[in-house]
Amino acid sequence: MTQLNEAKKNVITREMRAVADREPLAPEAICEDIASGRTVILKSGLHDCDPVGIGAGLKIKINANIGTSGYHNDPAMEMQKLAASVRYGADTVMDLSTGGDIRAMRRMIVGGSRVPVGTVPVYEAIVSCPDVAGLREEDFLNSIRTHIEDGVDFITVHCGVTRRCVPLLESRIMGVVSRGGSFLIKWMLHHGKENPLYTRYDEILDMAREHDVVLSLGDGLRPGCLADATDRAQLEELKTLGELARHARARGVQVMIEGPGHVPLHMIKENIDLQKKYCDGAPFYVLGPLVTDCSPGYDHLTGAIGGALAAYYGADFLCYLTPTEHLGLPDIRDVIDGVVASKIAAHAADIARGIPGARDRDDAMSRARSNLDWDEMYRFAMNPERAREVRKESGKDEADVCTMCGDFCSAKINKECRTRYR
């Protein structure tokens, strides 16, 4: 039975209790939210990992993307990225491999991960047959089946990219920036047929339900630049995703919705509100969103700005971006920077949303700073190693104060005053 089917019967599962142990909600509340479709638990029946809850009233979660490409195929490096992602706070990882032995890479990641793993099965179908003329509907479905059987916990499926959306793309600057979405449109135009992930959706639901794999309904038409944000194509797909989400829940399959993309700061709330409206409050998984298009090399910061605001307004799950977004495949340092930036965004949103205990870490950091307790400051830092490294580079890391204010350090002065007043 899936978590959703059990929740509909008001049965509290072991996974619900495990999630509740790490969240501000009781198991009964989590069960109710799963039954309503406002929360999902990522945990395949085939994967030995810790279940992660995403949705209403829970802490904001973050995802890190890893995986090989056709230009860089180093499985050992991707496993190091997996370890770094989890160490610095990623709640899930997605294997987006498109180079080398993709299935072997996926099995390594699933086997080595204690956090839930997601994939985009259409990538493997594309890599196996890059010529749309030779790619059959069954190839898409077989790829989905293989990923589920390999134990992934959630899959992105671009079921909402339909033929009626194609004419709505003509006025866009960036067209379709989703790899899966662009290839499916190319396939539909070549074969003169509807998207098989849409027409054969029930078969996908049957496969997902068998091992309780969460469907992440992909936004294949997400905006790839500010000018394309919240346009007719994006909203047409979003409405379709809402219909598909309702159908999935009726069939006992957990589902979340993926969102933009590139969105101006002032449109973020509107985008969140529209998703919650059209998709009945389903968990919302956003890529960023990026709030400007001109920050290559710093897109992890651009995405964190948008992610913090999106999470405050109701997004539930943030996909990280790294400094190499739009430029190349990230290395380990890029992965760490991306995870930490998204973790900061999620943490800031949890504080603003009033999540119980969210500010405890900040208060502990403040007490350490007021006492110039550097070891404690490092302990509560999002990236302790980086904090130590920066201070050491100053050449005065043995001093009580840092090299910014030196003997005029306000914390030092306050500490002296507290001693005198006592």
C-alpha positions, -999 to +999 in steps of 0.1 A: +000+000+000+011+035-007+015+062+020-015+080+004-037+049+005-029+043+041-034+079+050-069+079+033-077+050+058-063+071+086-035+046+092-003+061+106+027+043+090+062+038+103+074+063+077+049+090+089+062+085+124+098+088+113+090+120+094+072+134+125+102+128+147+121+154+126+093+179+120+071+203+140+039+183+133+025+152+150+021+120+130-017+125+130-014+159+113+011+145+087-013+116+080-041+140+074-020+162+051-009+132+030-045+121+027-054+156+013-025+157-011-008+186+007+022+164+018+042+136+003+067+112+018+097+103-004+106+067+002+104+039-023+096+005-010+128-007-028+152+019-013+167+016+022+168+053+030+154+077+056+119+089+045+116+127+039+084+146+042+077+175+018+046+197+022+023+216+044+037+229+077+070+210+073+105+224+071+116+235+037+136+208+020+164+212-006+176+190-034+210+187-050+215+176-086+244+153-095+252+130-124+275+125-154+273+142-188+284+133-222+315+155-217+323+145-181+318+109-171+335+102-138+313+080-115+338+083-086+335+121-087+297+119-087+298+097-056+320+123-039+294+149-049+267+127-033+286+126-001+293+163-001+256+171-009+244+151+021+271+163+044+262+200+038+225+195+042+208+183+010+176+164+020+175+146-014+196+142-045+186+138-081+208+117-105+206+135-139+232+114-156+234+116-194+268+101-200+285+068-197+267+038-182+237+057-169+220+027-152+252+017-134+256+052-122+220+053-109+224+021-091+256+033-074+239+065-062+207+047-050+229+020-033+251+046-016+225+072-006+206+073+028+186+102+015+158+098-012+170+098-048+151+112-078+157+109-115+143+120-149+137+088-168+132+105-202+169+114-202+179+078-205+154+072-233+168+102-252+205+091-246+197+055-258+180+068-290+188+105-297+170+103-331+133+110-325+124+090-356+136+058-339+122+064-305+089+046-297+063+053-270+073+021-253+109+034-250+097+062-227+076+038-206+103+012-204+127+038-191+103+048-164+098+012-154+136+006-152+142+036-130+114+026-106+127-010-104+162+004-096+148+019-064+145+056-070+121+074-047+107+100-070+107+106-107+102+137-128+078+130-157+068+158-182+032+146-186+018+181-190+037+190-222+008+186-247+004+195-283-020+223-275+008+241-257+031+242-287+015+272-305+017+292-272+055+291-273+059+313-304+063+346-285+090+333-261+126+345-262+140+312-247+115+287-260+117+255-240+147+252-217+137+218-201+157+190-217+129+166-213+103+191-224+122+202-255+128+166-267+092+156-261+080+185-283+105+175-310+091+139-307+055+151-310+062+173-340+080+146-358+055+118-352+024+140-353+012+124-321+004+135-285+029+132-257+029+095-247+036+105-210+002+122-212-018+096-232-004+067-212-004+084-178-025+056-162+003+031-170+028+054-153+005+056-123+004+018-121+042+016-121+046+043-095+020+029-072+036-006-071+066+007-051+051+040-038+073+062-060+063+098-058+056+115-092+072+149-096+051+164-124+077+182-144+073+217-157+086+211-192+075+245-202+090+264-173+102+299-182+139+301-190+142+339-187+123+367-170+106+378-202+089+344-205+077+341-169+040+335-161+031+333-198+002+314-214+023+283-221+035+280-185+000+284-171-016+261-196+008+233-186+003+242-149-035+237-153-029+203-169-006+193-141-033+201-116-057+178-134-031+151-136-023+155-098-060+150-090-061+119-111-029+105-095-043+110-060-075+093-069-054+063-080-034+063-047-002+078-061+016+106-043+024+136-064+042+170-062+044+197-088+075+213-103+077+250-109+098+277-125+124+286-134+132+322-141+107+346-123+111+383-115+110+390-078+076+407-079+060+377-097+070+350-072+040+352-049+017+352-079+034+320-092+031+302-059-006+313-055-014+300-090+002+266-083-016+261-050-049+271-067-047+250-098-031+220-080-052+220-048-023+227-025+000+199-038+037+203-026+055+227-049+091+219-060+109+250-075+141+254-094+154+286-078+136+305-090+162+328-105+153+364-101+176+378-128+191+364-160+225+382-159+243+364-131+264+336-146+289+324-121+266+335-092+233+318-101+235+299-068+230+333-051+203+344-076+184+312-070+187+314-032+172+349-033+142+336-053+141+304-033+138+321+001+109+343-011+092+313-029+095+292+003+081+320+024+051+323+001+044+286+001+069+266-020+078+234-002+110+221-019+139+240-034+162+226-061+196+240-057+216+259-083+254+260-084+278+287-096+282+268-128+245+269-138+242+278-175+280+273-178+290+237-172+290+206-150+296+215-113+326+202-094+326+194-057+332+230-045+303+241-068+280+215-053+289+226-017+283+262-026+250+254-042+238+233-013+248+259+013+231+287-006+199+268-009+201+257+028+204+293+038+173+302+017+153+273+032+165+282+068+156+319+063+121+309+051+116+285+080+123+313+105+100+337+087+072+310+086+075+306+124+086+270+123+092+260+159+129+258+168+140+272+134+158+301+150+175+281+177+207+278+156+208+315+150+204+323+187+232+299+196+254+316+170+245+350+184+255+339+219+288+325+206+295+358+188+288+379+218+313+358+237+338+357+209+337+319+211+351+310+177+348+272+181+311+276+188+306+299+159+322+274+136+299+247+151+267+265+142+279+278+108+263+264+077+298+255+063+322+253+093+352+244+071+347+275+050+343+297+080+375+284+095+393+288+062+383+324+058+394+333+093+427+314+089+435+333+057+434+366+076+467+355+094+453+364+128+431+334+135+446+330+170+435+364+181+403+370+201+390+393+174+389+392+136+409+415+113+379+436+103+376+457+135+406+444+155+407+460+190+377+481+181+355+450+179+321+458+193+317+422+207+350+426+226+339+460+240+304+447+249+321+417+267+343+440+286+314+462+296+294+432+308+323+421+330+325+456+345+288+459+352+288+427+370 
